[in-house]
Amino acid sequence: MQRKALALGVLIAVIVVAVQALLVPLFAAPAANIAPRDLPIAVAGPPALAAQLEAERPGAFDVHPVADAAAADAAIKDRAVYGAILVSPTGPEVHIASAASPTVAALLTEAAARLGPQVPVRDIVPLDPDDARGAGFAGGFLPLAITSLLAGVLVFLLVRQRAARLLALLSYGVLAGFSVAAVQQEWLGILPGGYLAVAAALGLFALAVAAAMTGLAAVLDRGGLALGALVMFLVGNALAGIPAAPELLPQPWGEIGQWLPIGAGASLLRSVAYFDGGGAGFAVALLSAYAAGGLLLTLIGRRGLASEKVPDSQPSAARPGLVTTA
């Protein structure tokens, strides 16, 4: 027995170290290899300009030719591009959107310096003045992801009836959206946009994560809890690209991150808060699919952990095989 206990202890240590060895590159590698990869930008100017950009940074930019500055700014506000390089008879000019990605805005500002001395840089969609570096946006999103995951676990473990679980998940989504929006907008003042629209975006994300966790657990038991935490939180957080942009991460990981709730949720919140909903369609559809799928799995899945013993409500005197004495 003692040998088995010792072997189990060593096995646990080996498994944890193996998981650590996988998690370190999962988080460190994308952060250490940030660089533009098919980054969509608008270009207005001579055709040779696009060729020059490709020659200087092969594969870095996905160039969208536009007619003029107005068309470039429209593409930025629709989130079709991150910025624009404009060349006119009066000289070059660079337009950025720090609200879309502070990191990309910094990269394009550096590119402006290479176009010539004192090239003007215009921030078409700036960050909130109270969150000038975007750190509040990124930092405020992670706690909602953690608490939503926890809510999904607790609903599965503590609420037995399926209908009650559905009500609990829907109630959590609504309350989380309104409360977090109030904190970030009214208390901290780090997030612009209409309150109801921001609350709806946050609530949809919260419901998507919580419902997916409960649904996976209802179908796969403890394996569902582990799978949800691994994929939606650990992997999803590492590949979300919230401080930077998906196109700056090694591919296909940046693209995969946008198919997971954290990446889609951050993209939706940016669109709603800063771009009047521009470019929000994919994120809304994806998060709605996670929420609906999680609620459906919750409805058809088991009520509790498979290892739990179901209480026997049959009176002891009526149970077969039991002998009672006066």
Buried (B, 14 or more C-beta within 10 A) or exposed (E): EEEEEEEEEEEEEEEEEEEEEEBEEBBEEBEEEBBBBEBBBBBBBEEEBBEBBEEEBEEBBBBBEBEEBEBBBBBBBBBBBBBBBBBEEEEBBBBBBBBBBBBBBEBBBEBBEEBEEEBEBBBBBBBBEEBEEBEBBBEBBBEBBEBBBBBBBBBBBEBEEBEEBBEBBBEBBBBBBBBBBBBBBEEBEBBBBBEEBBBBBBBBBBBBBBBBBBBBBBBBBEEBBEBBBEBBBBBBBBBBBBBBBBBBBBEEBBBBBBEBBBBBBBBBBBBBBBBBBBBBEBBBEBBEEBBBBBBBBBEEBBEBEEEEEEEEEEEEEEEEEEEEEE
